[in-house]
Amino acid sequence: MVERRILSSAFSHLILILGVILVAFPIWITFVAASHDAVRMTQVPLPLLPGGHFFDNLYDALIRGVGNAREQSVGMMLFNSLVMALMIAIGKICISLLSAFAIVYFKFPFRMTFFWLIFITLMLPVEVRILPTFAVVANLGMLNNYFGLTVPLIASATATFMFRQVFLTVPDELLEAARIDGAGPLRFFKDILLPVSRTNIAALFVILFIYGWNQYLWPLLITTDKDMYTIVMGIKQMLEAAEESPEWHLIMMTTLLAMLPPVAVVISMQKIFIKGLTETEK
C-alpha cells in the first residue's frame, strides 16, 4: 500500500513537472531570444542559453521602437494598453456593481425583464455587433482616444450576473438592520455590499484586466494614430515588416515586456483571486 502511494505521488509530480516545462519552455525561449543580437537570431540552431544583449535590446525596444512601428516606442504602447485594461476592468466592475444592486434591491416594473435582457447580451460579443458599434463611436468622435478604446467594451453581463448572485446571498436581516440604523441605499451599498463583494471584485478585476490587455480586433479598427497603438497591435505590426526581415530579438523583448503587467496583476492578487473564485459562504 505504501509503495503504491509513493508511485502514485511520483507519477503525479512527474505529470506536474512535465506540464510546467511545457508551459514555461516558450517563455524561456522568448527570454533567450530577447537577450541575443539580430545576427545570432538568424543563425541555426537557435540559442537555448541567454546572451549578453538583454539590456541593449530593452533600451532599443522601449526607446527606439521596432520594425514598422519604429515611430512608436514600446513604452508608449505599454502605457496605452495599461490605460485601456484599467479603464475596462474598473468600468465593468463599477457598472456591474450598480446594475446588480439596482436589480436585487430596488423594486420597479419589468425588473427581471431588464435583467434577462442584460444577460442575453452574452450572445452578442463585440465581433457580432462590431459594425454598428464602430459607426456609433465614429459619429461620436471617439476614434483614436481612450474613450473609444474602452467605452464600447465596458458593459458586462457576466459581471452583473456574478454580483447579482453575490448580493442574493446577503441575509435580509442586514438590510433590515441598516434601515433601522437609518442607513440609506448608498450607505448600505458602501458599508455592507462592497465589503462582502471584495473577493469577487478582486477575482473579476484580474480576469477583466487580462481581457482588456489582450484586446486586438477592436483597437485595430478604431486606431489609426500610432500614438494610440496598444502593445498587442504593436507586436503584430512588428511581425509585418514590409521590405525588411523582422527584428526577432526586439520582437521577443517586446513580447516579454507585454507579459509582465498581466503576470504582475495575477501574482499580486493571487490569494484573493483564488478566494474570490472558490468562496461560497459569506
Phi, psi and omega in degrees: 000316180295320180296321179296320178295320179296316179296318179297318179295318179296320179294319179296317179294324178296317178298317179296318180296317178297321177296318178296317179298318181297322180281320187278337185299315177299325178293321177297318179297321177298315179297316180298313181297327180287349182255005178248167178272176185295323182295315182296329182283353175260358181265152178247136001279161178292147182289149176245357179240148183297152176256196185248019184246021186300309184287330174295315178293324178298317178296315180298318183291316184284326187257311190275330185090172188222140169055221181292342179266025187296332179292340182249124179286151178296327178301318179291323178294322175297320179295317179298316179296321180295315178298316180297313182296318180293317180295320179293313183296311182292319179296315179299316182294316181297312181294320181292321177299314182291319180293318177295321177299316180294318183293323185277319193251356178244133179263114178214159183299141177061032181301309181290332176297316178295322179298314181291329174296320176296316183294326181295335180296349173300334179274003181236075179291173183303322183298329182283320184255028190287325181291309177296326178296318177298319180298318179296314181298318180294318180294331178275359178070034183254019175286146177059040170211168186292330180292321176294327179291330193246319188304315180294345182256004189282319183298137184219109176291325181297312180295321177300316179297316181297315180291327175299316179295324177294314182295328180292339179276350180286125182301143178297336180298327177295319178296317179295319179297320179296320179295318179298322179283359178086014180282132176278180181302317182291324178293318177298319179295317184286316190270340183241306186290319180296313176299322178296327185267008188303312182292323178292323177297317180296317180297316179293325179299316179299312182297315184287328176297313179295322177301312179292322181295324185270005181297136179231310187296311183295312176300326180296325183285318189260002183245117174243341178275126182295339176291347181251008179297140171269170185292326178293318175298319181299317179297318178298318179295323179296325181287338183260052177294127188291294184243018180226151180288145180301141176275085190297326181294323179281326176297317179292325175295318177297319178297319178297317178295325180292336180280338190294311182300312177299320179296319179297320179296315182296315182293317183292333183244022187298311185296311182289332177295312179295320179296322180292331180275336186251343184288132180242334181261137181247000000 
